[in-house]
Amino acid sequence: MGSKQIAQETFDDAVQENITEFEMEPEEAVREAVQQFEAQGVDLSNIVKAVRPPASENGQRQKHQILLVGAQTAALSLRVK
């Protein structure tokens, strides 16, 4: 049986909940989320373990900068082929 995995959005939501519900500092909220998911046997190797940027002015959720760069790099590599 494989390891359990979660989506980036699930992790980000848990971190945000730690910040708003439990009044944790962002770094503490990330650490707590990592500990909780790992205790449940969740593989976090595909997760950016950082606080997601706040929503944009129009309320749209922002992506982590590293995910944006990765998507741009993938798009560029497809154009080169």
N, C-alpha and C positions, 0 to 999 in steps of 0.2 A: 504494500500500500504506500502511495506517495505522500510526501509532505503536504500539509495544508498550506494554501497560499491565499492572500487577500489582494484586493485591488488597491492601488495608490489612494484612491478616494476614500476607501474604508479606513486606512491608516490616518489620513489627513483629518477625517471626521473625528476619530478617536482623540487625536491630539487637540483639535479645536474644543472638543468637549471637556478635556482636562483643563484647558485654559479658562473656559467660560464657567463651567459648573464647579470646578474645584479651585479656581483662582490660582492656578500654577503659572509660573513663569514659562515662556516658550520652551526653553531647553529642558526644564524639568518635565514638562508635558510630553515631550518627545521621548525622553528616557523612560517615563512611566508607561507610555504606550508600547514601546519596544519590550519592556519587561513583561507586560500583560500578555501581549501576543506570543512572545517566546514561551511563556509559561503554559500556553495553550497548544504548544507544538506547531506554531505557524512559522513557515519559512519566510523570512523577511529579506531574502537576498535580492528580490526584485523591487524593493521599496526604497524610495528616497527618504531618508530619516532626517528630515528637516521640517521646519514650520513652513507651510504653504503661504505664499504672499497673500495679503488681504484681497478681497473682491475688488474688481475694477469699479469705476464710477457708475457704470450701468448695472452693477450687481452681478456681473458674470464672474464665475470663479476663475482664478488665475492658476496657471500650471507652474510647477517648479522650473526654475531657469534651466536646470540640467536636462529636464525632459524636453524643453523647447529646443535646446541645442542638439540633443539627440535626434529629434524629428527633422530638424533642418539638415543635419549631416546625412541622415538616411535619404532624404529627398535629393540631396546633391549627388550622392553616390548612384542613385537610380538614373539621373540625367547623364552621368559620365559613361554608363554602360552602353 
